[in-house]
Every structure is written in structure tokens, then in C-alpha cells.
Amino acid sequence: MESNKNMQCWNYNNCGHGKDSLCPAVDEKAGRSCWLVAKTLCGGKVHGKHTERIKSCEGCSFYIYIHALLSKPSLPPQPYNETRGV
């Protein structure tokens, strides 16, 4: 499996899509933000516009996974330093 940093929706969901896919998420190189692409091939069927399917996307395990990764701080919190005043 790919590292978290490079995970794409088609790999995460094992849907078989890849560089030769008809899925617009592949064509637009949006494997980490597929919910923003219209007419993606999720679950073997074509999905419409973002506004029509975002509720479905919000329930998708990949959507949840990516948003959890994005919400993690990249650096650990720094302790207060009286000398620097921060």
C-alpha cells in the first residue's frame, strides 16, 4: 500500500482505477481530493456534481481518512518558552 503522503482514492478503495482509468479523478490528478471532481466513478457508478453528492462523499471512508490526515498538526506543539516570550 502507498504511504499516507501519496495515497490516492483509487488505491485506498481498491477500485481498480489507475492511470488508464476513465474516472475523471484520475484524469485531473485528483486522487486526494476526488470529492471535488464531477462524475467520478465511485463504487462502480458515475456520481454527479459536487453539490449533488457531497453528503455521500462525507460518509466515504477515504474522505474521512484524508480529512483526518489534514487535521493532524505537522509539527508537535511547542512548549511555552519564558525566555522568548512565546
N, C-alpha and C positions, 0 to 999 in steps of 0.2 A: 504494500500500500504506500502511496505517496506520503511525504512528510506533510504535517499540518500546514506548513507555509505554502505548499504548492497544490493542495487538494482541490480537485475540480468536481463539480456536481456529478458528472457522468461517471467518475471513478468512485466517488462516495456511495452513489446509489447503484453501482454495478449495472447500469442500464445498457451497456454495450456501445454507447456513443463514444466517438473519438474523433480524430482528425478527418475522417472520411464520412462523418455523420451529416444527416440532413437537418439536425437540430440547430436553430439559429443561435443558441448559446455557444455552440462550437464555432460557428462562422464568425461571430462577434467577439470571440475570445473572452466570453463572459462566464466561464465555468465557476467563478467565485461570486458572481452576482447574477445568476440566472433569473432570479425573480424580477429583474428589471427589463428582461428581453421578452418581447411579444412572440407568441406562437411557439413556445418551447415544447419539446416532446417529453413531458414528464409522465411517468407511469405508463408509457406506451401510447399516449394520446396527446393531440395538439391542444395546447392551452391558449386562450385568447390574450387580450390586452392586460397589462399590469393591473389596471383598476378593476378588471373583471375577476381576477384570480388571486389577488394579494392575500385574501383570507386563507385560501388553500395553501399558498406559499408559506405563510406564517406558521402553519401546522407541520410543514415539511421538516424532517429531521436534519437535512443539510442546511436549510435556512437557519434553524436553531443553532446548529453546530458552528456555522460561520459567525453568527452574531455573538455567540459565547466567546469565540476566539478574539473577535474585535473588541469585546468589552474588557478583556484582560489587560491590565497595565503592562506596558513593555518594560518598564523599569520598576524595581521594588520601591516602595515608599521610602523616602529618606528621613531619618530621624531629625528632630529639631536640633539645630546647632546654635547655642547661645553666642558663640564667638562670631559667627557670621550673621546672626540675627534672622536666620531663616529656618 
